Amino acid sequence: MDKREFIKLASLAGVAALSNPSGLLAASPARSSIALDPSPKAPFTLPALPYEFGALEPSIDKLTMEIHHDKHHGAYVKNLNDAVNGTTFASLPLDQILNKVTEKDKAIRNNGGGHYNHSLFWTLLSGQKSAPSDKLKAAVNSAFGSWEAFQTKFNDAAKTQFGSGWAWLIVTPEKKLSVISTPNQDNPLMHQIVKERGTPVLGLDVWEHAYYLKYQNRRPEYIAAFWNVVNWNEVEKQYDLAIK
């Protein structure tokens, strides 16, 4: 989608939101944690946000959240259901789909990744202020030297991801923390595709649709604002699950 199409979609979505303030698509109940909730099998459903669309303002604006969740994530869910229908993937939970998908499975790869990545991303954000625990800080300091060094590395991964993609803090198979980036909707659970594998514990969407209405081409400003709305309690839950 080019920028002109994005702005057109945003305008249409704004009108739709006014006529249907409860949301543009029906959504399933919110999840407290992707890792704590067994991955469902097809047909997949769009999880509700665990907060109001405007809860992350001013860091992430309400209209962007409406379009991002209802339109973009909603499309990934619909397209994933269509893609797995009639295939061996239809009987698998989402995490197993991601583990088995290959470069030949383009639609399942893109939409399965889009569904997982966004389902996790929503839980990692919050309008309520939180702070990393001493335990998480110690793990980060051990891996990167300091908290500041970690943030710099993560910011650089997000800034330098060419085009669309994600920046991740992951737990590697060796139970070590690492920062990586992936293109498009790939993620470190895709063992047949990515080189640096692991379990995501923090992720940042750097597709333009995640920030363009507010930040336009100023991706570094969006990345800086992201740190204001990280749900560190959820990050630590994901970390604890990953190191077990």
N, C-alpha and C positions, 0 to 999 in steps of 0.2 A: 504494500500500500504506500503510495507516495504522499507527500505532505498535503497536497490539495484534497486528496480523497479523505485523508484523516480529519482535516478540518470540517469537511462536509459531513462526515460521519458524526463528529462531535456535536455539530449543530443539530442534526436530526435526533441524536440521542438525548440532547438537552430538552427538546420539545417533547419527546416521548416520556422523559422522566417527569415532566410537569403533569402529563396526563395520567401517569401511572407511578405515583411516588413510592409505592411499595417495592418497585423493581421492575426491570424490563423482562426478566425471565424468572420462571419459578425456580426455587433453589431448595436443596435439601438442608436439614439441620446442620449447624456449624459443628466443626470438629475441634477438639481441644489440641489434638496432635496427630499428624499424619502417621508417625511411627507407632503411636499407641492404638490407633484404630486400624484393624486389619484392612488391607486394601480390598475394595469391593471388586467383584467381577462385573463384566458387561451385563446389562447396560449401565454405564457409568452416569453419575448425576453431578450437577453443579453444586458444590458446597456453598452454603451461605457464608458471608463474611461474619466474623465473630465480633463486629462492631459496626457502627453506622458508616455510611459512605463518607461523611464529612469528618469522621473522628480523627483523621491524620492531618487535617489542616493546621497551620499553613504549609507544612512540609510537603504534603501531597494533597492536591485539591480534590474536592468532592466529585466534580464532573469527570475528572480523569479516572477516579475509582469506579464510578458507575459504568463508564464505557469499558474500562479495563476488565472488570469482573464480569459484567453481564454480557457484553458483546464479544470481547476477545476470548476470555476463558470459556464462556458459553459455547463459542464456536469450536474450540478445541474438544470439548466434551461431545458435541454432536458429531463432529468429524471422526473422532476416535471410535464412537459406537458404530458408525458406518463402515470404518476401515476394518474393524475386527470381525464384523458380522460374516459368518460363514467360514471363518478361518480357525486354526488351532488356538489362536490367541484369545478367542472368545471365552474360553473356559478358564483363563488364567487371571489371577489378581494383578493389579497394576504393577507392583514391584517386580513380579516375575516376567511380565511383558517387557519391561524396560531391560531386564537382565538378558533376555533372549533376542531382542530385536536386533536386526542387522541393517546394513546400508541398503539392502534390497527392499526392506519394508518401509519405504519412504513415508507413506501416510501415517502408519502406526507409530513410527519413530517421531515424527514431528508433532502429532496430536497427542500421543501418549506422554511425550515429554512435556508438552504444553500443559496438559492436565495436571500431571504430578508437580511440575515446577510451581505453577500458580497456587495449587492447593496448599503446598508448603509455604509459599511466600506470604499468603494472607495471614497465616498463624504467626509469622515472624515479625509482624508489624503490630503496633498498638499506639493508641492515643494516650495511654497511661504511661507516665515516666517510670523507667526501671533502670537498673544498673547491673552490670555483670558481677557475679559473686566472686569472693576471694578464690574459690576453687577454680572457676573458669579463668580468672585472670592469671592464676599460677600456671595453668596449662598453656595459655596463650604466651605468657612470658617465656616459658620453657621452650616453646616451639619457635618463637620469632625473636626473642631477645628482650622485647618490651611490648607493652600494649600499643604504644605509638608506632612501633615498627610494623606491627600487625595491621593497624589501620592504613598505614601508608601502602603496604603491599596489597591489601584488599582494594583500596582506592585505585591503585595503578592497574590492577587486573580489570576493574570495571571501566576505567577511562580508556584503556588501550584495546579493549575487545572491539575489533573492527566490525562495524555494522551492528547487527542485532545479536544478542546473546545474554549471558549471565556471568556474574562473578560469584564464587563460592568459597566458603570456609568448610572444609571437609575433614572427616576422620578417615585416614587411609586404612587399608587392610592391616597395616602394622600398628594401628591404634595411635597414630601420630596426627597432629593437626597440620593441614596444608591449605594454601590458598591457590585456587586455579580459576580459569575461565573456560566457558564452553560456548560455541556458536549456536545461534538459532535457539531451538528448544532442547538441545542435547543436555544431558546431565551426567554426573559421575556414577550413576547407577547403571548406565548403559555399557556393560562390560564388553560387548562385542564391537563397540564403536570408539569410546574414548580411551585415551592413553593413560590418563591419571584418574584412577578409579577410587571410589570411596563413598562414604555416606555423608550427604549434605547436612550441615547443622545451621548454616546461615547462607542465605542467597540473596542476590540483588538483581532484579530484572533491568537490563539496560536496553531493551527494545525501545524505540522512540515512542511507541504508544503508551509507555509507562510514565512518560514525563513531558511530552512535547507541548501539551496545552499550556502548561505553566512555565516550563523552562526553555521551550523551543530547542535550539541547538546547544544549549548550555548544560551539557551532561555533567560536568564537574559540580555545578551547583546542586543538581538533583542528588548526586552521590553524597555531597556534604549534608544535605537535608535528611537523607536516609538515616543517618546515625541518630537523629532526634526521635525517631519513631521505631527503633528496634525493640522488640519484645525480648529482653534478655532472659526472662524467666523461661520462655519457650526455647530459646537457643540452648539454654542449659539442659532442659529436658531432652532435646534432640542429642546433645552431646553425651549425656549419661546413657541413653539408649545405645548410642553408637559404640561406646567403649566397653559395653558388657561382653 
